[in-house]
Amino acid sequence: MKRLAHIDWMRGLACVLMFQTHCYDSWLSPVARKSAFFSWSQLGGTFPAPLFVFLSGISFALVTERLREKGASSGEVARTTIRRGAEILGLGLLFRVQEFALGFPWSPWTDLLRVDVLNILGLSMLLMGVLCWITARRYSGDSASLQLTVAASRNRAIAASLIAAAVVAIATPVLWTTHRPSWLPWPLETYINGVHTFDKPQPWLFPLFPWSAFAFAGLAVGFLFFTNFGKTKEGLLFALLGIAGPLACALSIFFDSRRLQLYAVYDYWHTSPNFFLMRCGLLLTILFLVYAWCRWGLAQIGFSPIVQLGKTSLLVYWVHIEFVYGRFSILPKRQCSILQASAGLLIIFLSMLLLSLLRTSWKNRRAKTQKIVATPSAA
């Protein structure tokens, strides 16, 4: 758990950024929305979705690696991880049903088929499970062979993940513009480019292209943690990732400034591989800073509310939406000043933190009870 503190902290950071983005977007009045404060708030809102998807790739690698080290076969690993992806996808569909029901009769039925963050998380996990299954190397069964097989499977997965991320990023512009799969029914096409019911893809939705590329990038980074270099020189590995972050951002700016363009329609801020490279650079930079904060900063002292939120990110994401955007919003929508909305944000933060603590406490009590029941009584 000590080793994973930086992952929970990073996921908790995504939760906090998500809270402030949603609260100010839902509650601020038209006058307050014209302020620089609101602009900066929404800029911060561009980070949560990439963070969540990127971290899903890292977590997927951690689970896969642990299963492999325990001797699980490639089929067992695939079934476990793909089943989890299907569960998340199912939760995403259930979330859309909940939103439709609570918004009835104002919500259009097409909202049931909208591609949201949970949908893309589940689909990305399904794809990562297939990728890890395809790249896994079979082993004979002895411990020495197991270690070599796990290492070989890991290296294959790192290479395949990076290739998959690059392919998705490169294919995104054409699938959004010149080679749209418009021959598909819109409920299927929207999972590819986020067209939904509109005449063109929408940047506020979360289709496979480009969002699954963040998951594949996170998968490669997660497997790096388990290489010999990552295990023996963890701090140096994170330092190198921290250096790679700004370099990726610089490359993004360099490529964007070139006159030669490969696409008939070039949109840096929504579909360009250069923008994907920029965001990956920022994610790597954040990952290094969070790791440093958790290892050498104040995050290692006492209770961390950010880490706590990160442990139950799915729950707080699910619940807070209704109290910010939904029928049970704690403040009137589009009618509040910055001060009023900030007070509401504090209430949401503290409420979600309390909910997270209750959830963790319940899980711990349940695990303790199961352990007592499973332990045979002394003779």
matplotlib code that plots the C-alpha trace (Angstrom):
import matplotlib.pyplot as plt

x = [0.0, 2.9, 4.1, 0.7, 0.1, 1.1, -1.4, -4.2, -3.0, -3.1, -6.5, -7.7, -6.3, -8.4, -11.4, -10.7, -10.2, -13.4, -15.4, -14.3, -15.0, -18.4, -19.4, -18.4, -19.8, -23.2, -23.7, -22.1, -24.3, -23.9, -22.1, -19.6, -19.0, -17.5, -14.7, -11.0, -11.7, -14.2, -11.8, -9.1, -11.5, -12.5, -8.9, -8.3, -11.3, -9.3, -7.2, -9.6, -10.7, -7.1, -6.0, -8.7, -8.2, -4.3, -4.5, -6.8, -4.0, -1.5, -3.9, -4.6, -0.9, -0.5, -3.3, -2.1, 1.5, 0.4, -1.8, 1.1, 3.6, 1.2, 1.4, -2.0, -2.3, -2.8, -6.4, -7.0, -5.5, -7.6, -10.8, -10.2, -9.2, -11.7, -14.5, -13.6, -13.7, -17.1, -18.3, -17.1, -18.8, -22.0, -21.8, -21.3, -24.5, -26.3, -25.1, -26.7, -30.0, -29.9, -29.2, -32.1, -34.5, -33.6, -33.9, -37.2, -39.2, -36.7, -33.8, -34.0, -33.9, -30.7, -28.9, -29.1, -26.6, -24.2, -20.5, -19.3, -16.1, -17.2, -18.1, -14.7, -13.0, -14.8, -14.1, -10.5, -10.0, -11.6, -9.1, -6.2, -7.2, -7.2, -3.8, -2.2, -3.7, -2.3, 1.1, 1.4, 4.0, 3.1, 5.3, 6.0, 5.3, 8.6, 9.5, 12.5, 10.5, 7.7, 10.0, 11.4, 7.9, 6.5, 9.3, 8.9, 5.1, 5.7, 8.2, 5.8, 2.9, 5.0, 5.8, 2.3, 0.8, 2.9, 2.1, -1.6, -1.5, 0.3, -2.1, -5.2, -3.7, -2.7, -6.1, -8.2, -8.2, -9.3, -12.0, -13.4, -13.3, -12.4, -13.0, -15.8, -17.6, -20.9, -22.3, -22.6, -25.7, -25.0, -25.1, -22.1, -20.3, -20.4, -18.2, -15.6, -15.7, -18.3, -20.8, -23.8, -26.9, -25.1, -23.8, -20.2, -18.1, -18.3, -15.1, -17.0, -17.8, -15.4, -15.1, -12.4, -10.5, -8.6, -9.4, -8.4, -4.9, -4.4, -5.2, -2.7, -0.1, -0.9, -0.6, 2.9, 3.9, 2.4, 4.4, 7.6, 7.2, 7.7, 10.8, 14.1, 15.1, 11.7, 12.0, 15.7, 15.8, 12.2, 13.2, 15.3, 12.6, 10.1, 12.8, 13.2, 9.4, 9.5, 12.1, 10.2, 7.1, 8.4, 10.3, 7.0, 5.4, 8.3, 8.0, 4.2, 4.9, 7.7, 5.6, 2.6, 4.8, 5.8, 4.3, 4.0, 0.7, -0.4, -4.2, -6.7, -8.4, -6.0, -7.4, -4.7, -6.9, -9.3, -8.0, -4.3, -1.7, 0.4, -2.1, -2.3, 1.5, 1.2, -1.3, 0.8, 3.7, 1.6, 0.4, 4.0, 5.0, 2.1, 3.0, 6.5, 5.5, 2.9, 5.4, 7.9, 5.2, 4.2, 7.8, 9.4, 6.6, 4.0, 1.7, 3.6, 2.7, -0.6, -4.0, -4.3, -7.8, -6.6, -5.4, -8.7, -10.7, -8.5, -9.3, -13.0, -12.9, -15.7, -18.1, -17.5, -17.7, -21.0, -22.6, -21.4, -22.9, -26.5, -25.7, -24.1, -25.8, -28.8, -32.2, -30.8, -28.3, -27.4, -27.3, -29.5, -27.9, -26.5, -27.5, -24.6, -21.7, -18.1, -18.2, -21.4, -20.3, -17.0, -18.9, -20.9, -17.7, -16.3, -19.6, -19.3, -15.6, -16.3, -19.4, -17.6, -14.7, -17.0, -18.7, -15.3, -14.3, -17.6, -17.1, -13.5, -14.5, -17.3, -14.9, -12.4, -15.0, -16.3, -12.8, -12.1, -15.3, -14.6, -11.1, -12.4, -15.0, -12.4, -9.9, -10.3, -10.8, -7.9, -8.0]
y = [0.0, 2.3, 1.8, 2.7, 5.8, 8.0, 6.3, 6.9, 10.5, 11.1, 9.6, 11.8, 14.8, 14.0, 13.8, 17.3, 18.8, 17.2, 18.5, 22.1, 21.9, 20.5, 22.8, 26.0, 24.9, 24.0, 26.8, 30.0, 32.7, 34.0, 37.0, 35.0, 32.7, 35.6, 35.9, 34.8, 32.7, 30.5, 30.2, 28.9, 26.6, 25.0, 24.7, 22.6, 20.5, 19.3, 17.0, 14.7, 12.5, 11.9, 11.2, 8.7, 6.8, 7.0, 5.7, 2.9, 1.6, 1.8, -0.1, -2.7, -3.4, -3.7, -6.3, -8.2, -8.3, -9.6, -12.3, -13.4, -13.5, -15.8, -18.2, -17.5, -18.7, -16.2, -17.4, -16.8, -13.4, -12.5, -13.7, -11.8, -8.5, -8.6, -9.4, -6.4, -4.3, -5.7, -4.7, -1.1, -0.9, -2.3, 0.3, 3.0, 1.9, 1.7, 5.2, 6.5, 4.7, 6.4, 9.8, 9.3, 8.2, 11.1, 13.6, 12.3, 13.7, 16.3, 14.0, 12.7, 9.0, 9.3, 10.2, 6.5, 5.8, 8.7, 7.7, 8.8, 8.3, 5.0, 3.6, 4.4, 3.1, -0.3, -0.6, 0.4, -2.3, -4.9, -3.9, -3.9, -7.4, -8.7, -7.0, -8.6, -12.0, -11.8, -10.7, -13.1, -15.9, -19.4, -21.0, -24.6, -24.3, -24.2, -21.1, -20.2, -20.4, -18.4, -15.4, -15.5, -15.8, -13.0, -10.7, -11.6, -11.1, -7.7, -6.5, -7.6, -5.8, -2.5, -2.5, -3.4, -0.8, 2.0, 0.9, 0.7, 4.2, 5.6, 3.9, 5.3, 8.8, 8.8, 7.4, 9.8, 12.8, 10.8, 8.9, 12.3, 14.0, 12.5, 8.8, 8.9, 5.5, 7.3, 4.1, 2.8, 3.5, 6.5, 4.5, 2.5, 5.3, 7.4, 4.9, 5.5, 9.3, 10.7, 11.8, 11.0, 12.4, 15.4, 16.1, 15.8, 14.4, 16.2, 17.0, 16.8, 13.1, 10.2, 7.8, 5.2, 7.5, 9.2, 8.3, 4.7, 5.8, 7.3, 3.8, 2.1, 4.7, 4.1, 0.4, 0.8, 3.0, 0.6, -2.4, -0.3, -0.2, -4.0, -4.2, -4.9, -1.3, -0.1, -2.4, -1.6, 2.1, 3.3, 6.9, 7.1, 5.6, 8.3, 11.0, 9.8, 9.9, 13.4, 14.4, 12.7, 14.7, 18.2, 16.6, 15.3, 18.7, 20.3, 17.8, 18.5, 22.2, 21.5, 19.1, 21.5, 24.4, 22.4, 23.5, 19.9, 18.5, 14.9, 15.4, 17.1, 18.6, 19.5, 20.3, 20.6, 21.0, 18.1, 15.4, 16.0, 13.4, 16.4, 17.4, 13.8, 14.0, 17.2, 15.7, 12.6, 14.8, 16.7, 13.4, 12.1, 15.4, 15.1, 11.5, 12.4, 15.4, 13.3, 10.5, 13.0, 14.6, 11.2, 10.0, 13.1, 15.6, 16.1, 13.5, 10.8, 12.5, 11.4, 11.2, 12.4, 13.3, 13.2, 9.6, 8.7, 10.1, 8.3, 4.9, 5.3, 7.5, 5.5, 6.0, 9.7, 10.3, 8.5, 10.2, 13.8, 14.2, 14.2, 16.8, 19.1, 18.6, 16.5, 17.0, 17.0, 19.8, 21.5, 25.0, 26.6, 26.1, 29.1, 31.5, 31.6, 33.9, 32.7, 32.8, 30.9, 28.2, 27.9, 27.3, 24.6, 23.1, 22.8, 21.1, 18.6, 17.9, 17.2, 15.2, 13.0, 12.6, 11.4, 9.0, 7.7, 7.1, 5.3, 3.1, 2.3, 1.5, -0.8, -2.7, -3.1, -4.4, -6.8, -8.1, -8.5, -10.5, -12.7, -13.4, -14.4, -16.7, -18.2, -18.8, -22.3, -22.3, -23.5, -27.1]
z = [0.0, 0.7, -2.9, -4.3, -2.2, -5.1, -7.4, -4.9, -4.4, -8.2, -8.5, -5.5, -7.2, -10.3, -7.9, -6.5, -9.9, -11.0, -8.1, -8.7, -12.4, -12.0, -9.1, -10.8, -14.1, -12.6, -10.1, -11.3, -12.7, -16.3, -15.0, -12.9, -15.8, -17.7, -15.1, -15.4, -12.3, -14.2, -17.2, -15.0, -13.2, -16.5, -17.6, -14.5, -15.7, -18.7, -16.4, -14.5, -17.5, -18.9, -15.3, -14.6, -17.9, -17.7, -14.1, -15.1, -17.4, -14.5, -12.2, -14.8, -15.2, -11.4, -11.2, -14.2, -12.9, -9.5, -11.0, -13.2, -10.3, -8.4, -11.3, -12.9, -16.5, -19.3, -19.6, -15.9, -16.1, -19.1, -17.6, -14.4, -16.0, -18.9, -16.4, -14.4, -17.6, -18.4, -14.8, -15.3, -18.7, -17.1, -14.3, -17.0, -18.7, -15.4, -14.5, -17.8, -16.8, -13.4, -14.9, -17.4, -14.6, -12.3, -15.2, -16.5, -18.2, -19.3, -20.3, -23.9, -24.4, -26.4, -23.2, -22.3, -25.2, -24.5, -24.2, -20.8, -18.8, -17.2, -20.6, -22.0, -18.9, -19.2, -22.9, -22.5, -19.8, -22.2, -24.9, -22.5, -21.3, -24.8, -25.5, -22.4, -23.3, -26.9, -25.8, -22.8, -23.1, -21.9, -19.3, -18.3, -14.6, -12.7, -10.7, -12.8, -16.0, -14.4, -13.7, -17.3, -18.7, -16.7, -17.7, -21.4, -21.2, -19.5, -22.2, -24.9, -23.3, -22.9, -26.6, -27.7, -25.4, -26.8, -30.4, -29.6, -28.0, -31.1, -33.5, -31.7, -31.6, -35.2, -36.4, -34.4, -36.8, -39.8, -37.9, -36.7, -40.2, -43.6, -42.9, -40.4, -40.0, -40.7, -42.3, -38.7, -36.7, -34.5, -31.2, -32.5, -34.3, -31.2, -29.4, -32.1, -32.5, -30.1, -32.7, -30.6, -32.3, -33.8, -37.3, -36.2, -33.4, -30.1, -28.1, -24.7, -25.1, -24.5, -27.5, -27.9, -30.3, -28.7, -25.1, -25.1, -26.0, -22.5, -21.0, -23.2, -22.3, -18.6, -19.1, -20.5, -17.6, -15.1, -16.4, -16.2, -12.4, -12.4, -14.6, -12.8, -13.3, -11.8, -8.8, -7.9, -8.9, -8.5, -7.7, -10.8, -13.0, -11.8, -12.3, -15.9, -16.4, -14.9, -17.5, -20.3, -19.5, -20.5, -23.4, -24.7, -24.3, -26.2, -29.0, -29.2, -29.7, -32.2, -34.4, -34.3, -35.6, -38.7, -42.0, -43.2, -42.0, -42.6, -42.2, -44.5, -41.3, -38.5, -35.1, -32.5, -29.4, -30.0, -32.3, -33.1, -32.1, -31.1, -28.5, -27.2, -26.9, -24.9, -22.5, -22.0, -21.2, -18.6, -17.1, -16.7, -15.1, -12.7, -11.9, -11.0, -8.9, -7.0, -6.5, -5.0, -2.8, -1.5, -0.9, 0.4, 1.0, 3.6, 2.0, 4.0, 7.3, 8.9, 7.2, 3.6, 2.5, -1.2, -0.9, 0.8, -2.0, -4.5, -2.8, -3.6, -6.7, -8.5, -5.6, -5.1, -8.9, -9.1, -6.1, -6.4, -9.9, -8.6, -5.9, -8.4, -11.8, -10.9, -9.4, -5.9, -6.5, -3.2, -4.8, -7.5, -10.9, -12.8, -10.1, -7.6, -7.1, -6.9, -3.1, -2.9, -5.4, -3.4, -0.2, -2.1, -3.4, 0.2, 1.3, -1.6, -0.8, 2.9, 2.1, -0.4, 2.0, 4.7, 2.3, 1.3, 4.9, 5.6, 2.6, 3.6, 7.2, 6.0, 3.7, 6.5, 8.9, 6.3, 5.5, 9.2, 9.7, 6.7, 8.0, 11.5, 9.9, 7.6, 10.4, 11.9, 15.7, 17.9, 19.0]

ax = plt.figure().add_subplot(projection="3d")
ax.plot(x, y, z, "-o")
ax.set_aspect("equal")
plt.show()
